[in-house]
Amino acid sequence: MTRQTYSLFVLSVIMIYFGRFGNSLILAQLQNDIDQLKADFNSSHSDVADGGPIFTEKLINWTERNEKRIILSQIVSMYLEMLENADKSKAHVRHIAEELYTLKESLPDGLKKMKDLTDLAKLQMSDLKIQRKAVNELFSVLQKLVETPTSLKRKRSQPQRRCKC
């Protein structure tokens, strides 16, 4: 599969995943628009396949619905950023951008969560002030970790033993 096919696949998954396209006719029109966009970007060029897919491999590790909303919201934003420089006088570019923008509007929590992750990655843990703040929050963080729904779910799923008195 080529990179442009992966892009089409990812875009289709994003739009179907969020229930935007239950109608296959709309998805077929979008596929035609994407085919035209591929021609605009000359995506059949031989270097497209170099290095493998850029989005679909990232989706593999994100398995739960809320997790996927985070990564997919970031991917949607990246597509919108890419289309910023595209020729908006073309109907297919406008149509794809409109549909992506609609999806982005349905994902505000995912964008916020992605920003939180980015902000965490930027923290300078060698900074003494950051270390002091982190130490002050350590107990609260550990409490939240212990109280996660996942750990509660595991407790509930264990069979209850009844006394055979």
Disulfide bonds with the S-S distance in Angstrom:
Cys163-Cys165 2.07
